[in-house]
Amino acid sequence: MKEILLLNTISEKGLALFDPTRYRLLTECPLPDGVLVRSAKMQGVSFGENLLAVARAGAGVNNIPVEDCSQKGIVVFNTPGANANGVKELTLAALLLAARRIPEGIAWAERLAGGAGEPGVEKAVEKGKGAFAGIELAGKTLGVIGLGAIGGRVANAAASSAFGMQVIGYDPYLSVESAWRLSPSVKRAAGYEEIFQKSDFITLHVPASAETKGLIGEKALSVMKEGVRIVNLARAELVDSAAMVEAVKSGRVARYVTDFPTEALLGVENIVTIPHLGASTGESEENCALLAAEELIDYLENGNIKNSVNFPTVVTPRSGRARLCVIHANIPAVLSKISQIIADENINIEHMTNRSRGELAYTVADIGSPTVSPSSLEKIGAIGEVIRVRLIV
């Protein structure tokens, strides 16, 4: 029986996928076979020898030491797109918050309570509402940076007749699948610079990386339109907070709406902070939990890898009596060494799949024997380039 460590509260719909005759779900476990996590910080956590995979119920993996996992042959999964609709809807709300001074107006109206009473309140509202006027989205240009599962949905919605915006988007890593999902109304920008120069509104939907950290900083802000309105529900690191505060105070940025409050941003006029609610819907949590559980179970039971952030995608139906899974360095001759050891035991390899991702590779071999001798498994594990080997029967 395999043991799964739960580092956060996970939706019951996801947990229900684990067969109780094959899995034990635990909140404390020194040697788990798998980990399900949402936001818990795993940096500094000791990994037992049993740990095969970590599944993050969400898209970002900043809370997981991915490099350390890679070196130990631990597959890290995430759930891209599972919370996309929830984040898309909040982004659309954030665009409205960027266009209209809704939070300020609500706060002001609340302070009228206990005042002059009716009709005094009505008179105060009519007299004071002008302080909270905004602009409309229709006809404005929206620049979408990142056109994946979330950004693509935002772009399509904003370009629809419901919002009537002119949408331009840029994504240097746009997949063919994501491109097919885009509305013909979404125009492709040549690069970040075009987005910065042409947009009345800008929304960010890219992961945090060395390339994107501080993407919206002093240099980018300097070439944007005066009075641009910016939404960031993706990652805090994408925006230089100090530069943003100065840009808002100077009026270059009319409004900044972010899902990542910090001390520096709180209380600054025309900066709206949302308490990290992007994927905080019941539906998103259920979808993420279901996908994370499916990924983890498929890997533990079949060796299939899908939506991993550190290993290549390998999904293939089982065709032999047992399956050999080998994580190894992406260098020549490793496959021949593995094949020779299996052949020396007079075992036929019925099907083999090998994929690589950067310096790492993953090989799945379906074999005609129900088992492989412990000595042969030891020999494969002793190959210098092999990080991890296991047999699934």
Secondary structure, 3 states (H helix, E strand, C coil): CEEEEECCCCCHHHHCCCCCCCEEEECCCCCCCEEEECCCCCCCCCCCCCCCEEEECCCCCCCCCHHHHHHCCCEEECCCCCCHHHHHHHHHHHHHHHHCCHHHHHHHHHCCCCCCCCCHHHHHHHHHHHHHCCCCCCCCEEEEECCCHHHHHHHHHHHCCCCCCEEEEECCCCCHHHHHHCCCCCEECCCHHHHHHHCCEEEECCCCCCCCCCCECHHHHHCCCCCEEEEECCCHHHECHHHHHHHHHHCCEEEEEECCCCCCCCCCCCEEECCCCCCCCHHHHHHHHHHHHHHHHHHHHHCCECCECCCCCECCCCCCCEEEEEEEECCCCHHHHHHHHHHHCCCCEEEEEEEEECCEEEEEEEECCCCCCHHHHHHHHHCCCEEEEEEEC
